[in-house]
Amino acid sequence: MAEQRIRGVRPWVWAVGGLVGGLLLAFALVVGPWLLTRYPHQGLTAEQKLKARNDVRTTLVQALAGLAVAGGLVVTYSTYRQSQRDQADRRTEQDRSHGLSVARHVNDLYMKAVEHLGHAQAPVRLGALYSLAQLAQANPGQRQTVVDVMCAYLRMPYSLADSATPAATEEHAQQLQVRLTAQRLLADHLCLPRDVSAADARRAQHRVPSEDDVFWPGIRLDLTGASLVDCEFAGLSVLGAVFDRARFTASTIFKDASFFGFAGFRGASFDEEAVFDKATFAGHTDFREATFVEAGFVSANFHDGVWFDKAVFKVDVNLAYSCYGGYAVFSKAAFNGGAWFDMAHFSDSATFEEAIFSGGVSFQSDAPVDAMFSGARVLPPSDDYLESGRDVDREWPPGWAVHPDEDDPDCGTLVSLQTRKPSEVTQTPVKHS
């Protein structure tokens, strides 16, 4: 476009310039000397008149030469600027073409890897996962898309019990390896070293994505309904994550994890130990209807509200030194084993309404605990719990005690000492037979 503009303008400019130059030259050589020496002419000899005209002609020619030099400089500068603009236009066009070429190449690689991810052979699927990871590492703008694809793969149906025949067993083992690889690749790029502080983890989320940085900031996870095996997400750092109805098989580690947005585990099931020690939950956190075998939230920080409504803790749960910056709701939760809240800090109220406690309980704290236990039930420990030798003592927050049932003194209901007469409340712990 720039070259067409130059070809259309320059002939006209040169024509006008030539005409103007010819007129100026004629004026300097002929018209000017005659016009400027017409008066006065009395008393001048022919030689003096000729000399006067030559002097005027010389002055005009010198002035014209100066104008020509200035004009040449202007033309040269204009040509230089036009050349610079042309080069900039060409570079812009080259960059745009290169960008389009790279985008097409990246898109081709992405489509090919996604296609291979659905291949029947496990080695092909493994190669597709590594290709996607390398693609995301080299192209930060594609990282969330690649993570979404890996999460979608982990959300696909998967059965742990598929060993009817040797061939089925082999296929199941290969499929498991592919899933473990997907989990490991996510962990490699979304987990920070365990010694990173919560403040450093927050700063890491604001890094500018780089091809040289193994950690991928600004990522959200959607593993709704996924089947995760031996999940190792220690140091996970994401903007948000949804694990609703996910099944965690074998041990699950979220120690030192940081969730800087919503963290959803509603209806999730943890088949073995689940460790969330020192995890940071900066946004709303949802563990409603989740099922745990044994869980640890030691020194976990819930900066906003957290909901454990109807959660089931089959064995023990340790929430010692955990901190709650918003609502902490454990309504209708079932603590079938020990429930340890020692030194837990509740900035707002904690609700345990209609919860069930069947094992040892401890709310030891050096600060008042604002908790509600309306309708909470206390049941005797199971035989397995008693045989394990675990602690069966129960220490409730000040102001709450157990009122035994009339027909079964081993069971009772938690009541507030502030709303019942002292004679109506039995403050001794429930008996354990």
Disulfide bonds with the S-S distance in Angstrom:
none
